[in-house]
Amino acid sequence: MPNYTYDLPENYYFGGGGETFATPLAIALLFLAIILILALPRKYAFVPFLLAGLLIPQAVSLVVSGLHFNVSRLLLLAGLTRLLVRRERYPVTLNSLDKVIIYLLLVESFAYILVWRQAGAIVNRAGFLFSTMGTYIFLRSLVRSKEDVVRVIKVFAFVVLLIAPLMWHEHNTQRNSFSWVGASEFSNLRNNRVRAQGPFAHAIIAGTFGVVLVPLFVGLWWTRPRAWLIAAAGIASSTVMMISSSSSTPVMSLPAGVLALSMWPLRNKMKMVRRGIVVMLVCLQLVMNSPIWFIIDRASDVLGGSGWHRAMLIDNFVRHFFDWFLIGTRDNPNWGWSMWDVDNAYVGAGLMGGLLGFILFLKIFVYGYRMLGGARSAVEESRRDARLIWAIGAALFANSIAFFGIVYFDQSNIAWFALLVMISVVTTFAVEERRSNPESDLTCPSTPAVSV
């Protein structure tokens, strides 16, 4: 979710140092997106933000007096300006998911400053908060209805439809076509296989970004039959991105999303399913000679990838609990070989925010699932709405599995925050459904809200 950075050069201000970098095509697309963000009606204003934010690499940036403004920050400047000028701030109240996201970002920022104790860390976290909280606030203010949620999913489908053929070309030639907008020209290799990354900072993120969207495309197909073509194109394109990335994390995440979708017939028996999973994990731990998280290592024997490293990262995270539980730590590189590479979002949350940050990160999923479950129950009579909510839950589950092997540290954060916004929005229209039908049951933590 956030950018887990463990080195802090002296010139690391507002998210990065160095010089201004941009290509002519990136500049043209960026200016066009900014104009559209400012000019379009509210229900369409987030579309250019998502398109430009996801398709233009974050390496494109403007550096002013040491302050680093990458693509998402430049787009946010336009977006937040629009909110202020047009007074489009929304909602009036915050639900529990909104609050826990804001608390997590604040906790991680304060912990980071306390760990580094440098003036540059303060400016760095200011940039971090501007990027993360700004993205969430902007999308939360403009994505307000079921129709807006569907529109976001269609934008995602269009994005992967553009990226997939170029990533496939990159996979076969090792040349990244997104170098025209600022990406690296040549791709990395692993075991003589090209790991295509498209506009993203890493191939694993590129493949994961695609597959965690598959449940949303299936949900679009379920609920909007006329949109079957764009939904099918999105599913196919996401699969191409997974193959082109040559990474195991997307291969692990896609079945997770499909499995969650397939549980629809058991939607009213999920408590039993959850208990069954706990019992299964306990039984596995009893028969395994190593801790349960070394299943990741066993899985890598089939899927490929660095499962041993990911298992050892969790193992060291547990063993060094007292190193990080208070305010996080920057000493994890000393835990063992390659422990500087924090490719697990759960571990990253603890290292960045201590035990409180780790708990808040988990609460995002707790509240997300609970809110979606309550919302689905409230709209059960509307099969289309219920299936849309179920698909969003499946996408959340796919992300929860992907986070065992990846940390979002580039524009993939935009898609993650968009998903969280969609969860809040579908809960809102479920509340409206309950008001129109008092007999419906909606039990989710979004009910107690606080004024902003």
JOMONOR-V965148 format. One record per pair of residues at least 24 apart in sequence whose ideal C-beta (glycine too) atoms are under 7 Angstrom apart, sorted by the first residue. I is the first residue (numbers start at 1). J is the second residue. Records with the same first field share a line. If there is no record, write none. Layout:
# JOMONOR-V965148
I: J, J
This chain:
# JOMONOR-V965148
1: 345, 408, 413, 416
2: 108, 128, 132, 352
3: 128, 409
4: 342, 348, 351, 352, 407, 409
6: 330, 340
8: 116, 118, 120, 121, 124
10: 120
11: 66
12: 120, 124
13: 66, 67, 68, 120, 123, 124
14: 67, 68, 123, 124, 126, 127
15: 68, 70, 124, 127, 128, 131
16: 61, 68
17: 66, 68
18: 63
19: 63
20: 61, 62, 63
21: 59, 60, 61, 182
22: 60, 182
23: 180, 181, 182
25: 180, 181
26: 56, 60, 181, 182
29: 56, 181
30: 56, 71, 74
33: 75
34: 75, 78
37: 75, 78, 79, 82
38: 78, 82
42: 88, 142
43: 148
45: 82, 142
46: 139, 142, 143
47: 155
49: 75, 79, 138
50: 155, 414, 418
51: 155, 159
53: 411, 414
54: 159, 411, 414, 415
55: 159, 162, 199
56: 181, 182, 199
57: 178, 181, 182, 183, 199
58: 201, 410, 411
59: 182, 183
60: 181, 182
68: 127
72: 131, 135, 411, 414
73: 130, 131
76: 130, 134, 135, 138
79: 138
80: 134, 138
83: 138, 141
88: 141, 142
89: 141
90: 140, 141, 144
92: 451, 452
93: 449, 450, 451, 452
94: 449, 450, 452
95: 424, 427, 446, 449
96: 367, 445, 446
97: 364, 367, 368, 371, 420, 423, 424, 446
98: 424
100: 360, 363, 364, 367
101: 136, 364, 420
102: 133
103: 360
104: 353, 357, 360, 361
105: 129, 132, 133
107: 353, 356, 357, 360
108: 352, 353, 357
111: 327, 328, 352, 353, 354, 357
112: 352
114: 327
115: 327, 328, 329, 330
132: 413
135: 413, 414, 417
136: 417, 420, 421
139: 417, 418, 421
140: 421, 424
143: 421, 422, 425
144: 425
145: 425, 429
146: 429
148: 425
149: 422, 425, 426
150: 220, 224
152: 418, 422
153: 216, 217, 220
154: 227, 230
156: 213, 216, 234, 415
157: 217, 230, 231, 233, 234
160: 210, 213, 234, 237, 238, 241
161: 233, 234, 237
163: 198, 199, 241
164: 237, 240, 241
166: 198
167: 196, 198, 206, 240, 241, 244
168: 240, 244
170: 194, 196, 198, 244
171: 196, 244
190: 246
193: 246
194: 246
195: 245, 246, 247
196: 244, 245
200: 410, 411, 412
201: 409, 410
203: 245, 246, 247
204: 245, 247, 249, 406
205: 406, 408, 410, 412
206: 241, 245
207: 241, 242, 245, 247, 250
208: 249, 250, 253, 402, 406
209: 412, 415
210: 237, 238, 241, 242, 250
211: 238, 242, 250, 253, 254, 257, 398
212: 253, 257, 395, 398, 399, 402
213: 238, 395
214: 238, 254, 257
215: 257, 260, 261, 391, 394, 395, 398
216: 391, 392, 395
218: 261, 391
219: 387, 388, 391, 392
222: 387, 391
223: 384, 387, 388
247: 305
248: 300, 303, 304, 305
249: 305, 402, 405, 406
251: 303
252: 299, 303, 401, 405
253: 398, 401, 402
256: 397, 398, 401
257: 394, 395, 397, 398
260: 393, 394, 397, 398
261: 391, 394
264: 390
267: 376, 390
291: 315
296: 404
309: 338
310: 343, 344, 404, 405
312: 336
313: 339, 342, 344, 347
314: 344, 347
317: 347, 350
324: 350, 351, 354
325: 354, 355
326: 354
327: 354
328: 352, 353, 354, 357
342: 407
343: 405, 406, 407
344: 403, 404, 405
345: 403, 406, 407
346: 403
348: 407
365: 396, 400
367: 445
368: 396, 423
369: 393, 396
370: 444, 445
371: 423, 427, 444, 445, 446
372: 423
374: 442, 443, 444
375: 426, 427, 430, 442, 444
377: 441, 442
378: 430, 433, 434, 440, 441, 442
379: 430, 433
388: 426
389: 426
392: 422, 423, 426
395: 419
396: 423
